[in-house]
Amino acid sequence: MQFSRSFARWFPPPHVVLPRAAGVDITDASVKWLSLAPIKQGYRVLSYGNQPLPEGVVVMGAVKDAKALAQELIKIKKTIHDLKFAHAALPEEGAYVFSMHVPPKSTRQQIMSMIEFELEGRVPIPPAQAVYDFDTIFSRDDQGEEIAVTVFPRELAEGYVEAFSLAGVNLMSLEIEARSIARAVCAPTQDPVTLLVDCGRARTGVAILKHGIPIFTSTIEVGGDHMTHAVMEALSLSEEDAIKFKNEKGLVPGDVSEKKALEALDKVCSSLADEIGRHHRFWDTRRNESGTPTAPVERVLLVGGSANVKGFPEYVAGRVHALTERPNVWRNVVSFDEYIPPIDSRAAFQYATAIGLAQRGL
């Protein structure tokens, strides 16, 4: 897969031309994959899984050992026999995301030239060392287009390209994680401005979505492992039991003997919720280039493994004063009246990125 100055971009041709591709979500700790196949109404899960990664293979979202990552992808290929084509996501840690307007009837080539002109003042990466692409937020004949631009260091993207190539997997596309998740959980025409919170193990990704398109991203250095370790230390529990405590008891007051764990968990969740609230306030007090206040955040969506912490949506809602919920990650795949996916509801939040990637082009 060769990179020009832009991301690999794919507009779906007929399925007889382009094979079905799995969604592959790579983090520091694991590789999650999921592929979909059509049914009468919607799609069903053809295969899915979670392969742990050795420490140091991927660090802060950057591939440090492409050969080792390729070996893990080869293991997955041997297990599921259908990982021949894939869509993958790049981490928010290395991304620069911004929105801009372009004139009416601009061609793609013209838009890419306008983006390149904007890069110097927007991101600290020389154009020759960057890969970038855009999504259209809205388009009007008389007003032109509002677009969301995503920029990554070329070196970061090429690490993923190399690993998939060494594994013999055809990488069809790369995109930012928040875009993948938004594809899974949003209805673009119904979601004007949304704050998306992806609670990972080591870190939490935050994105502002406008009609389902990321226009701002950030990373909070607090994640599920911090919560788990707080409970483990407070109650001398195993990691498995600490996770169970988070999900089943969490931030809801219970037995007095668990008060110490509740206080420890509350301290970590308070730090995370404060940061989420700070991003919420940043956006709600922001003004656009003409000085007009931006549209306010209408709701907060929590995904990722630590979205399962009992009481956490209510906890965050108290800080941002906006509707906060765990979304249905299958909403754009299938109706539960037609098919029940084989991944339980708690685990499904960990597959939001892979689900969104697998939907690409369906």
N, C-alpha and C positions, 0 to 999 in steps of 0.2 A: 504493500500500500504506500503510494508516494504522496507526500504532502506538498501542496503549493503553499501560497501564503494564507490560504483559507482552510477551514476544516473540510474534511471529506463531507460532501453534502449529497443527500440522496433523495430524489423525488420518486416515489414508488412507481415503477412500471408494472405491467401485468405480472401476476405471481408465477406464470409459466416461465418468465424471463429471470426473475430474481427469486432465489430460494428462500425458504423460511429461515429466519435468523434468531438465535437465542439472545436474551438480554443478559449481559455479564457485568456484575457489579463488583469491583475490586476495591477493597479497603486495606488498611495496614494489617488487619487481623485475618481476613478471609476473602474467598471468592464465592459469591452467590450467583447462581444462574437460574434462569427460568425460560422456557419456551412455550409457545401457545400454538394450538391447532384449531381450525374453525369447526364449529358445530352448527346445528340448525339455527340457533339464536345466540350469536356471540361466539365466544371461544372457550376452550378448555385448556387446562394445564397439561402439556405433553410431558414435560420433565422439569425438575427443579432440584436444587441441592445447595449445600453450604460446605465448602472445602476450606479448612483452616490453612493459613499461610504461616510458614516459618518466620520467626522474628527477623526483621532487617531486610526482607525481600522488597517490601513496600514501606516507605517511611514518610509520614505526613502527606500521603497521597502520591508520592513520587516513586517510580520504579527504580530501585537501587541495584537489583540483580535480575536482569531480563531473562537470563537463562533459567534461573531458579523459578521465576514466575511461569515461564513456558513449560517447565516440567510439571507444575501443578495443573496447568491447563490441559496438558496431555493426559494426566490422570483422570481429569473430568471427562475428556473425550472417550477414554476407555470405559468409563462407567456408564455414560448415557448414550454413546454411539450417535449422537446427533449434533454435537458441537462442531459443525463444519463452518458455519457462518455466524457472525456475532455483531451485535451493537454493544458498545461499551461507554462508560461514563468517565469523565475526568473530574478530579476533586475540586471543590470550591476553594481550597486553600491556595491554589495557584492561579485562580481565575481573576480577571478584571471584567466587570460587567457594568455597562452603562447604556442609557437610552439616548436617542437623538432623532431629529426629524430630517427627512429628505424630501426634495421637491416632487410634485406630481409626475407620474409616468417615468420615473427614473428606472433605468435598466439595472440589472444585477451588477454588471460591470461598472456602471457609474456609481452605484452605491458602495461597492467595494473600494473604489478610488476615494470616495468621500470619507469612508471609515479610516483608510490609511492616512489621510490628511489629518484626521482627528487624533490619531494614536499618540502623537508626540505630546500633546497637551493633556491626554487622559490617562495614559498608562506608562510606567517606567520601563518599557521594553521597546527596543528599536524595532521598526517594522520588519526588518530582515530576520529578526530572531523571534518573531511572533507568528502564531497561527490564529485566525479569527474567522468568525462568521456572524450572521445575524438572523433573527426571527422578526417577522412583521407582527407588531402589536395591533395596529389598525391601519386601514388604507382608505382614503377618500379622494375622489378625483379632483376636488377643488382645494384640498389641504395637503395633499401628499401622504406620506407614510410616517408613522412613528415606528421606529425599529429598536430592538434590543440587541446590543452587540456583546459578544463574549470573546475575550482575548486570553490566550494561554501562551506561556513560553514554548517555543518550538521543541526544546529539549525535553520538556515534560511530556508532551504529546508523543514524541518519537519513542520514548521509553515503552509506552503501551503498544505502539505499532510494532516495535521490534519483538516484544514478548509474544504477541499473537502470531506474528510471522514465523518465529522459531517453533511455535507449537503447531504450525500447519493449520491455523484457523484463519479464515478470511474475515478480516475486520471491515465491516460495511460502513461503520460510522462511529464518530466520537462526539459526545456532547456533554455539557455540564450536568452534574447530578441533579440539581434543582429542576432542570428542564425535564428530566426523565420522570422525577417524582410528580411534577405538576401534570404531566401527561396522564398519569395514573389516577390522580385524585381530584383534578379540577374539571369543571365544565366551563370552558373559556367564555362563552357568551353570558354566563351567569355569575362569574367571579371577577368583578372589577379590580379590587386591590386586596390581596391576601398576604398574610405573613406566614410563611412556611417554615416550620422548625423540625429539623431532622436530628433526633437525639441518638447519636452514635455511641460507641463504647468509649472512645477516648476524647471525642470532641462533638460539638453540636453545630450543625450548619444552619444558618438563618438566611432566608431569601425573601425579598419582596417580589410578589408576582402581580403582574398587570394583565388581566385576561389570560391567565395561565402561563405567561412568559416571564422569566426572571429578568428584573431590571436592576437589582441590587443583591449582592451576596456578601456574607461575612461568616466568620468562624469563631465560636466561643470555645475556649480551652477547658470546658467542663463537659463530661460525658457520663454515660451509664456506669463505667468502671468506678468512677469516683463515688457514686451512690452505693454501688455494691460493696466496695471496700469499707465505707463508713458503717454499713450494717454488719458486715463481717466482724469488724473490730468491736463494735458495741455489744454484740450478742455472742461473740466467739462462734460464728456459724461458718459452714463451708460456703464456697461461692454459689453452689447450686441452691442451698437453702436461703442464702441472702437474696438471691434473685427472686425466689419464691415469696419471701417476705415483702420485697418491694412491690411485686405484682398483686399480691393478695391482701396485704395490710397497708403498705405504703405510708401515705401521709394522713391516714384516717386514725384518730386516736383510738386505742384499744386497751388491752390489758396493761395494768400498771407496771408489770415486769418488763414490758417492751418499751417503756418510756425513754430509756437511754437510746435505743435504736431509732425511735421516732425523732428524737432531738438531733441525732447525728445526721439522719436522712434529711431532716428539715433544713439543716445548715447548708448542705450541698444544694438542695433544690432551691433554697432561697437565693443562693448565689447565681444559679442558672436562670431562675425566673427574673431576677434583677437585670441580668444582661439582656434577656428577651424583651423586658419592659423598656430598656434603654434603646434598643433598636426600634421598638414600636414608637417611642416618643420622637426619635430622630426622624422617622418618616412622617409622622403626623404633624410635625412642626416645620417640615421642609417646604420650600417654595421653588417653583420652576423658573426657567430663564426669564420669563416675563414678570416675575414677582408674585404670581398667583399661587395661593396655597395648593399643594398637591391633594389629590383625592385621598381621604383617610382610609386606614386599614379597616376593613369591615369584619374580618374574622381571622382567627389563628388556627392553623392546622398542625397537629403534632403527629409525626411518624417516627420510625426508628424503634429499636428495641426498648428504649427507656420511656417511650410514650406510654408504655403499659403500666407505669408506676401508678398505683391506685391513688386517686385524688389529685394527680398532677395537672390534668386539664383545668380543674377548678382553681388550683393553686396559681397557675399562670393567668387565668382569667381575672383573678383578683389584682394582678399587677398591671395588666394591660387594659382592663375595663372594656374588653371586647369578647364576642362569642369565641370560645376556644373549644375545639373538639378533635377527636381522633376520626379521621375520614375513612370512608370505605375505599380501600385501595383497589378494589375490583370493579368500581362503578362503571368504568369505561371498557370493561372486558366482558362481563356477563351479568345477567340478573340471577339472583339466588333462587328465584322461582324456576329457573331453567337448569341450573347447575351449581353445585357446591364445590368450590376448589378444595384440593386435598391438604391445604396448608391451614392450620388452625388460626383463629383470628389474631392471637397475640403474635405469633411468628410472622404473620403476613405483613406486619408493619416493618419488619426487617427486610422484606422483599420489595418494598415500594419502588426502589430504583430499578431493580431487575424487571419488575412488572412493566414499568413505563418504557424501558428500553425494548422489551419484547413486543410492545404495542406499536413500535415505530414502523410505519408503513403498512400496517394491517388494514 
